[in-house]
Amino acid sequence: MKKLLIALVTLVPSLAFAAGGSHVHLESANVDLNDKESLQRGVDLFQHNCAGCHSTQYQRYSRVADDLDISIDDMRSKYMFDENAKPGDLMQNAIPEADAAKWFGAAPPDLTLVARVRGEDWVYTYLKGFYKDESRPFGVNNTVFPAVGMPHVLEHLQGLPVKQEDGTTVATGGKLSAEEYDQVVRDITGFLVYSGDPVKLERESLGWWVMGFLFIFFVIAYLLKKEYWKDVH
């Protein structure tokens, strides 16, 4: 009983934190896993902006290439930064864990399942939630994840958001407009949603076939029942 209480005390706050907290308004990501072009852009953006610190170590380069219609040559030349890596290798980050823990206070987490654990809207809102905060080590904070321990790695695209008196943020100095940055965030979120459940579309498609088979089987079984029992009734 004591172990059960300890587990509940530990688990409940974790689940609440993973949901982002009830006080945080999460924007809708509107991810479309059928949009291969968006997912391809997501791979490119993640690998060039996030993979230096964060891994997606439960994915393999070859699996991502096959699923998202990326040639192995392109995967190797554009997204495999270790010259000794092979297409069948797991997608590890480039930074040693010990160095990351020293520089950031804790090793950056693997992000393969982040969208599955926290939800796609949380990831989308988090990536849009950075704002200027000079009291933080990297000069930024986050509305979804207060006291975040990472820099705003997409600042060169969005600019540095500054909080206004009404609670909104205005970003200046970035390469992209607000609408273009929203699409960038949606592309990255889409890739992370795919990474957390790469067989989702296949599973959903198979589910319709299973439902169709069960319906046909039900009709046949019903007709057989009527035939076998017609003399009884």
BELFEN-V443266 format. One record per backbone hydrogen bond with DSSP energy under -0.5 kcal/mol. CO is the residue of the C=O (numbers start at 1). NH is the residue of the N-H. If there is no record, write none. Layout:
co=CO nh=NH
co=CO nh=NH
//
This chain:
co=1 nh=5
co=2 nh=6
co=3 nh=7
co=4 nh=8
co=5 nh=9
co=6 nh=10
co=7 nh=11
co=8 nh=12
co=9 nh=13
co=10 nh=14
co=11 nh=15
co=12 nh=16
co=13 nh=17
co=14 nh=18
co=15 nh=19
co=16 nh=21
co=17 nh=20
co=21 nh=24
co=23 nh=25
co=24 nh=26
co=25 nh=27
co=31 nh=33
co=32 nh=35
co=34 nh=36
co=35 nh=39
co=36 nh=40
co=37 nh=41
co=38 nh=42
co=39 nh=43
co=40 nh=44
co=41 nh=45
co=42 nh=46
co=43 nh=47
co=44 nh=48
co=45 nh=49
co=46 nh=50
co=46 nh=51
co=50 nh=53
co=50 nh=54
co=51 nh=94
co=52 nh=95
co=55 nh=111
co=56 nh=59
co=56 nh=91
co=59 nh=91
co=60 nh=64
co=61 nh=65
co=62 nh=66
co=63 nh=67
co=64 nh=68
co=65 nh=70
co=66 nh=69
co=71 nh=75
co=72 nh=76
co=73 nh=77
co=74 nh=78
co=74 nh=79
co=75 nh=79
co=75 nh=80
co=76 nh=80
co=79 nh=81
co=81 nh=83
co=82 nh=85
co=86 nh=89
co=87 nh=62
co=89 nh=61
co=90 nh=92
co=91 nh=56
co=96 nh=100
co=97 nh=101
co=98 nh=102
co=99 nh=103
co=100 nh=104
co=101 nh=105
co=111 nh=114
co=113 nh=117
co=114 nh=118
co=114 nh=119
co=115 nh=119
co=119 nh=123
co=120 nh=124
co=121 nh=125
co=122 nh=126
co=123 nh=127
co=124 nh=128
co=126 nh=129
co=129 nh=143
co=131 nh=141
co=133 nh=136
co=136 nh=139
co=139 nh=133
co=141 nh=131
co=145 nh=148
co=151 nh=153
co=152 nh=155
co=154 nh=157
co=154 nh=158
co=155 nh=159
co=156 nh=175
co=157 nh=176
co=158 nh=174
co=159 nh=161
co=160 nh=172
co=161 nh=132
co=162 nh=170
co=164 nh=167
co=168 nh=164
co=170 nh=162
co=172 nh=160
co=177 nh=181
co=178 nh=182
co=179 nh=183
co=180 nh=184
co=181 nh=185
co=182 nh=186
co=183 nh=187
co=184 nh=188
co=185 nh=189
co=186 nh=190
co=187 nh=191
co=188 nh=192
co=189 nh=193
co=190 nh=194
co=191 nh=195
co=192 nh=196
co=193 nh=197
co=194 nh=197
co=195 nh=198
co=197 nh=200
co=199 nh=203
co=200 nh=204
co=201 nh=205
co=202 nh=206
co=203 nh=207
co=204 nh=208
co=205 nh=209
co=206 nh=210
co=207 nh=211
co=208 nh=212
co=209 nh=213
co=210 nh=214
co=211 nh=215
co=212 nh=216
co=213 nh=217
co=214 nh=218
co=215 nh=219
co=216 nh=220
co=217 nh=221
co=218 nh=222
co=219 nh=223
co=220 nh=224
co=221 nh=225
co=222 nh=226
co=223 nh=227
co=224 nh=228
co=225 nh=229
co=226 nh=230
co=227 nh=230
co=229 nh=233
//
